[in-house]
Structures are given as structure tokens and as C-alpha cells.
């Protein structure tokens, strides 16, 4: 077996181990949400829990990206798995001592979120060292499956486990999955360039990512588009369950059907990306069209739907397209950005592109209370469609310097 094949196989094994670890993390995450809600009886507590996990991934991504560029990536993965396991041990100790509460969970979740963000950045920035360029889109599709597949299984399994083995048992399962991921990282071969340390931390790391992005028309265009789309998505994302309940009714069996179908779309989208990746020569080509179709089906279409199952299909189609769109975008950045700067650039990208998402989550309910869910969803869909048309126009201009197919080969 050639060295390239060995590395590719190692990445696949690592991906399998991380999927299992991600399943354990998702089980614990949903179990914690259920436990916290039962303790507080306040929906806002779930928002605090989600924010404490997402905030460090977004707002500390500059620092995280700098760490990823400077230090041995294999060691960073080992440290990330170890600290996330330590967070689970702390939760277990708090639960067994009957000291677990929302206020003790939040700081642990914050730390866990930070190291989860480091882990994600390491994977994104390592792929060019493991995977041939022509297969990047295919493996980015696999990464989207890593993120979405556990979300389908976790809600139902969490309910069953909490009933049988309580929260302490779920935490123990999460610890076992972290051990598996740790051993996979420890034993599998990593490319030499990923095991190098590139010097101490620099106090200029805040500027490095911004300068790299500003120098590239492609990166600026992608970043502007996704910043807009993520903010608009934030306006509607927190209201999807409320929209389904309002349209169908809380007692309808279609509620669980639509919720499951929505999650299933993400995994099917990742599998679709893996399947058709070889047919996409230029990752810019699908971006605008996918986003436009997503806005039509998943925003405007669901508002116009009169039958319950059509709402689920609309959300399914939207989520079906998202992994391909994100995978194309990741492939563009992985190809355009030098490997030694990908950590700080990807960290900067995350800070800018996702920084407005929590603000959207906050503003969405306020806007919905003024104009109603239907008008909000149609308005968000129209603006997403407009942004998609602008991107399509920009990438179709003769002088637009987009990434050619030969650069990916």
C-alpha cells in the first residue's frame, strides 16, 4: 500500500472513531438538555446551555486557529479529547454528589465547547495532508455526516437511556467514546507536517487571518455570502420547532415526523455529497444554485404548504442541500489557503461568518412577535434568495477569478 493510501485509510479510521465519539457527545448533550429542563422548567435555560457551548467555538476561534497553526495537530487532538473527557468526569462527580445544577453545568459546557472547536479546526486544516486534492469535496461530505448523523439518533436514544441508566450512565458512555477516539488518534499515523511545532504563540495572530482573507477575492466573496446567510439562518433557526407546532398543532403525530425528517436531511445531504463529489469540477458552481433552492423549498415553500407532510419535506430538502453547500465552501478554502495558515484563517472565517448567528437567534423571536412566523420565514427566504442571486451573478462574470477545476486536481 502506498504512503498516500495509508494516510487516506488512517483518516477514514479516525473519522469512524470520531463519529462514535460524536455520538457519545450528542447523547450527553441531549440528556443534559432534558435534565436541565426538568430541573428548571424554563425553556430559556436550554438557550443558555446552547450559547455556553457555541460561544467559545465562535468567539474564541481566532485564538483556537492560532493554536492549530502553531502546535502539533496530533497532540492538539489528544489534548482536546482528554479535556472533553475531563469535563465529563466533572459532570459525573457533580451529579453523584448531587451538586449538579444549571450554573455548575454552564462553565463545564463552555470549556467543552472550546475544545470541541479546536477539534473541528484541526480536522478541517489537516485534510489536505491526509487526502488528495481531488477528493477533498468527497471527504468534506464525510465530515458533514460526522456532524449530523449523531443528531438523528441522539434524541430518541437519550430518552431511553435516561429512563434506564439515568444521567450518570449516559456520562459514562460518553467517557467510553472519548477513550476510543483518544486511542485512535494516539495509534493512527499522522503526516509529518501535522506533527511539527511552528514556534511560539504570536501577539500578532489577530491580524494574520484578516490579511490572508483580504488578499483573496475568492475568500472575500465566500465570506461575505456566508456571513449574510448565517445571520438570516439565525433569524429563523430558533423558531423552526415553533413554526411546526403552529402549523400542525402540538398534539399531532406529524410533529415528531417533521422534526426527524429535518435532521435526516443533513445526513442524507452528506451522503449525497460523497456520492456526487467526483462530478463537481469547480466547487463554486453549485453554491449559488443550492442556496437559492434551499431558500425556495425550506423557507418560502414551507409557509405555502397546506399539508403537514409537505412542511417536513420542505425542511428535509433544505437540509439535504446544506452539507453540499458547506462542503463546497470548505473545499474552496482548503484549496485557496496555504496549509501553514489554515488554522488562523479558518478561525477568522468562523468568527466573522458565524459571529452574527447568535444575534440572529436573539432577534428572530422579537421580529416574529411583531410580524408573525409566516412573514418572517418568507422575508428570510427572499433575502437568502437575493444573496444567492448576487453570488450567482458574481461567479458568472468573465473576469471573476474563481478557482479553476485544474487547481483542485
C-alpha positions in Angstrom: 0.0 0.0 0.0 1.4 3.5 -0.9 2.0 6.2 1.6 -0.9 8.3 0.3 -3.3 5.3 0.6 -2.1 4.6 4.1 -2.8 8.2 5.2 -6.2 8.1 3.5 -7.1 4.9 5.2 -5.9 6.4 8.6 -8.2 9.4 8.1 -11.1 7.1 7.4 -10.4 5.1 10.6 -10.1 8.4 12.5 -13.4 9.6 11.1 -15.1 6.4 12.2 -13.7 6.8 15.7 -14.8 10.4 15.9 -18.3 9.6 14.7 -18.6 7.2 17.7 -17.2 9.9 20.0 -19.6 12.4 18.5 -22.5 10.1 19.1 -21.5 9.9 22.8 -21.2 13.7 23.0 -24.6 14.1 21.3 -26.2 11.6 23.8 -24.8 13.6 26.7 -25.8 16.9 25.2 -29.4 16.0 24.7 -29.5 14.2 28.1 -28.2 17.4 29.8 -30.8 19.5 28.0 -33.6 17.2 29.2 -32.2 17.0 32.8 -31.7 20.8 33.0 -35.2 21.5 31.6 -36.7 19.1 34.2 -34.8 20.9 37.0 -35.6 24.4 35.9 -38.9 24.1 33.9 -37.6 27.1 31.9 -37.0 27.0 28.1 -34.6 29.8 28.5 -32.2 27.5 30.4 -31.8 25.5 27.2 -30.8 28.7 25.4 -28.1 29.4 28.0 -26.8 25.9 27.7 -26.6 26.1 23.9 -25.0 29.5 24.0 -22.4 28.4 26.5 -21.4 25.6 24.1 -21.4 27.6 20.8 -20.0 30.9 22.1 -16.4 29.7 22.7 -16.4 27.9 19.3 -17.3 31.1 17.5 -15.8 33.9 19.6 -12.6 32.2 20.6 -11.9 30.8 17.2 -9.1 33.3 16.4 -7.1 32.0 19.4 -8.1 28.4 18.6 -7.0 28.8 15.0 -3.6 30.3 16.1 -3.1 27.3 18.4 -3.8 24.9 15.5 -1.3 26.6 13.2 1.5 26.7 15.8 1.3 23.3 17.6 1.5 19.6 16.8 -2.0 18.8 15.5 -1.9 15.2 16.7 -1.1 16.5 20.2 -3.9 19.1 20.0 -6.4 16.3 19.1 -5.2 14.3 22.1 -5.5 17.2 24.4 -8.9 18.1 23.1 -10.2 14.6 23.7 -8.6 14.4 27.1 -10.1 17.8 28.3 -13.5 16.9 26.9 -13.3 13.6 28.8 -12.3 15.5 31.9 -15.4 17.7 31.5 -17.5 14.6 31.5 -15.7 13.3 34.7 -16.5 16.7 36.4 -20.2 16.4 35.4 -20.3 12.8 36.7 -18.7 13.9 40.0 -21.2 16.8 40.3 -24.1 14.5 39.6 -23.1 11.8 42.0 -22.5 14.4 44.8 -25.9 16.0 44.0 -24.3 19.3 43.2 -25.2 19.4 39.6 -27.2 22.5 38.6 -27.6 24.8 35.6 -24.9 27.1 37.0 -22.4 24.3 37.5 -23.1 22.9 34.0 -22.6 26.1 32.1 -18.8 26.6 32.8 -18.2 22.9 32.1 -20.1 23.2 28.8 -18.2 26.3 27.9 -14.8 24.6 28.3 -16.1 21.5 26.4 -17.3 23.8 23.6 -13.9 25.5 23.3 -12.0 22.2 22.9 -14.7 20.9 20.5 -14.0 24.0 18.4 -10.3 23.2 18.4 -11.0 19.6 17.4 -13.1 20.8 14.4 -10.4 23.2 13.3 -7.8 20.5 13.5 -9.8 18.2 11.2 -10.5 21.0 8.7 -6.9 22.1 8.5 -5.5 18.5 8.4 -7.4 17.2 5.4 -5.0 18.4 2.7 -2.2 16.4 4.4 -4.3 13.2 4.6 -6.4 13.5 1.4 -5.5 14.1 -2.3 -6.9 17.5 -3.5 -9.3 15.9 -6.0 -11.0 14.0 -3.1 -11.4 17.0 -0.7 -15.1 17.6 -1.6 -15.9 13.9 -1.0 -14.2 13.9 2.4 -15.8 17.2 3.4 -19.1 15.4 2.7 -18.0 12.7 5.2 -17.2 15.4 7.7 -20.8 16.7 7.4 -22.0 13.2 8.2 -19.8 13.2 11.3 -21.6 16.4 12.4 -25.2 15.4 11.5 -25.6 11.6 11.9 -25.4 11.5 15.7 -28.1 14.2 15.9 -30.7 11.9 14.4 -30.1 9.1 16.8 -29.3 11.1 20.0 -32.8 12.5 20.9 -34.6 9.2 21.0 -31.7 7.2 22.5 -31.2 9.8 25.1 -34.8 9.5 26.3 -34.4 5.7 26.5 -31.1 5.8 28.3 -32.2 8.4 30.9 -35.1 6.2 31.8 -32.9 3.1 32.2 -29.5 4.2 33.4 -30.0 7.9 34.4 -27.7 10.8 33.6 -24.7 9.1 35.2 -24.9 6.2 32.8 -25.0 8.5 29.8 -21.9 10.3 31.1 -20.1 7.0 31.4 -21.0 6.1 27.8 -19.7 9.5 26.7 -16.4 8.8 28.6 -16.0 5.4 26.8 -16.4 7.0 23.4 -13.8 9.6 24.3 -11.4 6.8 25.2 -12.0 5.2 21.8 -11.3 8.5 20.0 -8.2 9.1 22.1 -6.7 5.7 21.3 -7.5 6.2 17.5 -5.6 9.5 17.5 -2.7 8.0 19.5 -2.2 4.9 17.4 -3.0 6.0 13.9 -0.2 7.5 11.7 -0.2 11.3 11.1 1.7 13.1 8.3 5.0 14.6 9.5 3.9 18.2 8.7 1.0 17.8 11.2 3.3 16.7 14.0 5.5 19.8 13.7 5.6 22.8 16.1 5.9 26.1 14.2 7.2 28.3 17.0 5.7 30.1 20.0 2.4 32.0 20.0 2.5 35.4 18.4 0.7 38.5 19.7 0.0 39.4 16.0 -2.2 36.4 15.4 -5.3 38.6 15.3 -4.2 40.2 12.0 -2.9 37.1 10.2 -6.3 35.7 9.2 -7.8 39.0 8.2 -4.8 39.9 6.0 -5.0 36.5 4.2 -8.7 36.8 3.5 -8.4 40.5 2.4 -5.8 39.5 -0.2 -8.1 37.0 -1.9 -11.2 37.9 -3.9 -12.5 34.3 -3.7 -12.3 34.2 0.1 -13.9 37.7 0.5 -16.8 36.7 -1.8 -17.3 33.4 0.1 -17.1 35.1 3.5 -19.5 37.9 2.6 -22.0 35.4 1.3 -21.9 33.0 4.2 -21.9 35.8 6.8 -25.2 37.0 5.3 -26.7 33.5 5.0 -25.7 32.6 8.6 -27.3 35.7 10.0 -30.5 35.1 8.1 -30.5 31.5 9.1 -30.1 32.5 12.8 -33.3 34.6 12.5 -35.3 31.5 11.6 -33.4 28.6 13.1 -34.6 29.1 16.7 -38.2 29.2 15.5 -38.4 26.1 13.4 -40.0 24.0 16.2 -42.4 26.8 17.0 -43.3 27.1 13.3 -44.0 23.4 13.0 -46.2 23.4 16.2 -48.1 26.5 15.0 -48.7 24.9 11.6 -49.6 21.4 12.7 -50.6 21.5 16.3 -48.7 20.3 19.4 -50.7 17.0 19.6 -50.3 16.0 16.0 -48.1 12.9 15.3 -46.7 14.8 12.4 -44.6 17.0 14.8 -42.1 14.2 15.6 -42.2 13.1 11.9 -41.3 16.6 10.7 -38.6 17.0 13.4 -36.9 13.7 12.5 -37.2 14.4 8.7 -35.5 17.7 9.2 -32.5 16.1 10.9 -32.4 13.2 8.4 -31.9 15.7 5.6 -28.5 16.7 6.9 -27.2 13.1 6.9 -28.7 12.3 3.5 -27.1 15.6 2.2 -23.7 14.5 3.5 -24.1 11.1 1.8 -25.2 12.8 -1.4 -22.2 15.0 -1.3 -19.9 11.9 -1.1 -21.7 10.3 -4.0 -21.7 13.2 -6.5 -18.4 14.8 -5.5 -16.4 13.3 -8.4 -18.8 15.0 -10.8 -18.2 18.5 -9.5 -15.1 20.0 -11.1 -15.5 23.6 -9.7 -16.8 23.9 -6.2 -18.1 27.4 -6.9 -20.6 26.2 -9.4 -23.2 24.7 -7.0 -23.0 27.3 -4.3 -25.5 29.9 -5.5 -28.0 27.4 -7.0 -28.0 25.3 -3.9 -28.6 28.3 -1.7 -31.4 29.6 -4.0 -33.2 26.2 -4.0 -32.8 26.0 -0.2 -34.4 29.4 0.2 -37.3 28.4 -2.1 -38.1 25.0 -0.6 -37.0 25.4 3.1 -38.3 28.9 3.7 -41.0 30.1 1.3 -42.2 26.6 0.4 -43.0 25.5 4.0 -45.0 28.7 4.5 -47.1 28.0 1.4 -47.5 24.3 2.3 -51.1 23.2 3.3 -50.4 19.6 4.2 -48.3 18.6 7.3 -46.0 16.2 5.4 -45.1 18.9 2.9 -43.7 21.0 5.6 -41.4 18.1 6.7 -40.4 17.6 3.0 -39.6 21.3 2.7 -37.3 21.3 5.7 -35.8 18.0 4.5 -34.9 19.4 1.1 -33.3 22.5 2.7 -31.1 20.4 5.0 -30.4 18.0 2.1 -28.7 20.8 0.3 -26.7 22.4 3.2 -24.0 19.7 3.5 -23.1 20.1 -0.2 -23.0 23.9 0.1 -20.8 23.8 3.2 -18.6 21.1 1.7 -18.0 23.1 -1.5 -17.2 26.1 0.6 -14.7 24.2 2.8 -13.1 22.8 -0.3 -12.6 26.3 -1.7 -10.9 27.5 1.5 -8.8 24.3 1.9 -7.5 24.8 -1.7 -7.0 28.5 -1.6 -5.3 28.9 1.8 -1.7 27.7 2.4 -1.7 24.8 4.8 0.5 26.5 7.4 -2.0 29.4 7.7 -5.3 27.4 7.6 -5.8 27.4 11.3 -5.9 31.2 11.8 -7.7 31.8 8.5 -10.4 29.2 9.3 -10.7 30.6 12.8 -11.1 34.1 11.4 -13.7 32.8 8.9 -15.7 31.2 11.7 -15.6 34.3 13.9 -16.9 36.5 11.0 -19.2 34.1 9.2 -20.9 32.7 12.4 -20.4 35.7 14.7 -23.8 37.1 13.8 -25.7 33.8 14.1 -26.3 34.1 17.9 -27.5 37.7 17.3 -30.0 36.3 14.7 -31.2 33.7 17.2 -31.9 36.6 19.7 -33.6 38.9 17.1 -35.7 36.2 15.4 -38.3 35.8 18.2 -38.5 39.5 18.6 -39.2 40.0 15.0 -41.7 37.1 14.9 -43.7 38.6 17.7 -44.1 41.8 15.6 -44.8 40.3 12.1 -45.6 36.7 12.7 -43.8 33.5 11.8 -45.1 33.3 8.2 -43.9 36.7 7.2 -40.6 36.3 8.9 -39.9 33.0 7.1 -40.9 34.4 3.7 -38.8 37.5 4.3 -35.8 35.5 5.4 -36.3 33.2 2.3 -36.5 36.2 0.0 -33.3 37.7 1.4 -31.5 34.4 1.2 -32.6 34.1 -2.4 -31.4 37.6 -3.2 -28.0 36.8 -1.7 -27.9 33.6 -3.8 -28.6 35.6 -7.0 -25.9 38.1 -6.2 -23.4 35.2 -5.7 -24.5 33.6 -9.0 -24.0 36.9 -10.8 -20.6 37.4 -9.2 -19.3 33.9 -10.0 -20.6 34.1 -13.6 -18.7 37.2 -14.6 -16.0 36.6 -17.2 -13.3 38.4 -15.1 -14.2 36.7 -11.9 -11.1 34.9 -10.6 -12.7 31.7 -9.3 -10.9 28.5 -8.5 -10.5 26.5 -11.8 -11.1 22.8 -11.9 -7.4 22.2 -12.6 -6.4 23.7 -9.3 -8.4 21.0 -7.5 -6.9 18.1 -9.4 
